[in-house]
Amino acid sequence: MQLMVSFRGAKVGGLNRQASHWYFSKVFIRDHGDPATMAQYGFRHVVHNEKHEYWMRQEAGAQATFEDAMVAMTGVRP
């Protein structure tokens, strides 16, 4: 089960409840971020296959860090 976060009609990422990690979709990062920003906020790039890749963070404080990274990429505070 996942909690999905959207921004202006586009999927951002969300919370994977089963694996207990916050993630950003590859499409959102391509359009709004970059690998350096993801690394700065402690997100790790995960590639399962060509169609399934994302940026994730699982440590304590991941939700707050997800929000901070989203604000850095969009300029909008939730």
C-alpha positions as CSV (number, residue, x, y, z in Angstrom):
1,M,0.0,0.0,0.0
2,Q,1.2,3.5,-0.8
3,L,0.3,7.0,0.0
4,M,0.7,9.0,-3.2
5,V,1.6,12.7,-3.2
6,S,0.7,14.9,-6.2
7,F,1.8,18.4,-7.1
8,R,-0.2,20.4,-9.7
9,G,-1.7,17.2,-11.1
10,A,1.5,15.3,-11.4
11,K,2.7,12.4,-9.3
12,V,5.5,13.4,-7.0
13,G,6.1,10.2,-5.1
14,G,4.9,9.4,-1.6
15,L,5.2,6.8,1.2
16,N,5.5,3.1,0.5
17,R,3.9,1.8,3.7
18,Q,5.0,-1.8,3.2
19,A,8.7,-1.0,2.8
20,S,8.5,2.1,5.1
21,H,10.2,4.5,2.9
22,W,9.5,7.9,1.3
23,Y,10.2,8.2,-2.4
24,F,10.2,10.6,-5.4
25,S,9.3,9.4,-8.8
26,K,11.9,9.5,-11.6
27,V,9.6,11.7,-13.7
28,F,9.2,14.3,-10.9
29,I,13.0,14.5,-10.4
30,R,13.6,14.7,-14.1
31,D,11.2,17.7,-14.3
32,H,11.9,19.5,-11.1
33,G,15.1,18.3,-9.5
34,D,18.4,16.7,-10.1
35,P,20.7,14.0,-8.6
36,A,22.7,16.6,-6.6
37,T,19.5,17.8,-4.9
38,M,18.5,14.3,-4.1
39,A,21.9,13.5,-2.7
40,Q,21.9,16.7,-0.6
41,Y,18.7,15.5,1.1
42,G,19.9,12.0,1.6
43,F,17.8,10.2,-1.0
44,R,19.2,7.1,-2.7
45,H,18.6,6.3,-6.4
46,V,17.1,2.9,-6.8
47,V,16.8,1.2,-10.2
48,H,14.8,-2.1,-10.3
49,N,14.6,-2.1,-14.1
50,E,14.1,0.3,-17.0
51,K,10.5,1.1,-16.0
52,H,10.9,1.1,-12.3
53,E,13.2,3.5,-10.7
54,Y,12.9,6.2,-8.0
55,W,14.7,8.1,-5.3
56,M,14.1,6.9,-1.7
57,R,14.9,7.6,1.9
58,Q,14.0,5.3,4.8
59,E,15.9,6.7,7.8
60,A,14.3,8.5,10.8
61,G,13.0,11.9,9.7
62,A,12.4,10.9,6.2
63,Q,8.9,12.5,6.0
64,A,10.3,15.9,7.1
65,T,13.2,15.5,4.6
66,F,10.7,14.6,1.8
67,E,8.8,17.8,2.5
68,D,12.0,19.9,2.7
69,A,13.3,18.5,-0.6
70,M,9.9,19.1,-2.3
71,V,9.9,22.7,-1.2
72,A,13.5,23.1,-2.5
73,M,12.4,21.8,-5.9
74,T,9.0,23.5,-6.2
75,G,9.3,26.6,-4.1
76,V,5.9,25.7,-2.5
77,R,5.5,24.7,1.2
78,P,2.8,22.2,1.9
